[in-house]
Amino acid sequence: MAAKKAAKESQKRSELYSVDGQGKATTTRRHCPRCGPGVFMGEHKDRFSCGKCGYTEFKQ
């Protein structure tokens, strides 16, 4: 029998934004420069990557 994989927990959309004292919402993640606003880049230990187009920026 094959072992069951653990269910991957997705991040809540409310965790992608922060709200300041005046009620203005700002993003906490970077947007993909190729795909534009609305597509967030994933943050890894050594890089930022877009899951839609595959664009990658390495941290220095």
C-alpha positions in Angstrom: 0.0 0.0 0.0 1.2 3.5 -0.8 1.6 6.0 2.1 -0.8 8.9 2.2 0.5 12.3 1.5 0.0 15.1 4.0 -2.6 17.7 3.0 -0.9 20.9 1.9 -2.4 23.9 3.7 -3.0 27.0 1.5 -2.4 30.5 2.8 -5.4 32.6 3.5 -5.9 35.6 1.3 -6.2 37.9 4.4 -2.6 36.9 5.2 -1.3 38.5 2.0 -2.4 42.0 3.0 -1.8 44.2 6.0 -4.1 47.1 7.1 -2.6 50.2 8.7 -4.4 52.4 11.3 -6.2 54.5 8.7 -7.7 51.4 7.0 -5.4 51.4 4.0 -4.6 47.9 2.8 -1.1 47.1 1.4 0.4 43.9 0.1 2.9 41.9 2.1 4.1 39.9 -0.9 5.9 40.9 -4.1 4.0 40.9 -7.4 5.4 39.2 -10.5 6.9 41.7 -12.9 5.9 39.6 -15.9 2.3 38.7 -14.9 1.5 42.1 -13.2 -0.5 43.0 -10.2 -2.7 40.3 -8.8 -0.1 37.5 -9.2 2.0 37.1 -6.1 5.5 35.5 -6.0 6.3 32.7 -3.6 9.1 33.3 -1.1 11.6 30.5 -0.7 14.8 30.3 1.4 17.0 31.5 -1.5 14.6 32.9 -4.1 11.3 34.5 -5.1 9.4 32.6 -7.8 6.1 33.0 -9.7 3.9 29.9 -9.8 2.1 31.1 -12.9 4.9 31.9 -15.4 8.0 30.5 -13.7 9.9 33.8 -13.3 12.6 33.6 -10.6 14.6 36.2 -8.7 17.4 35.0 -6.5 18.1 36.6 -3.1 21.5 37.9 -2.4 
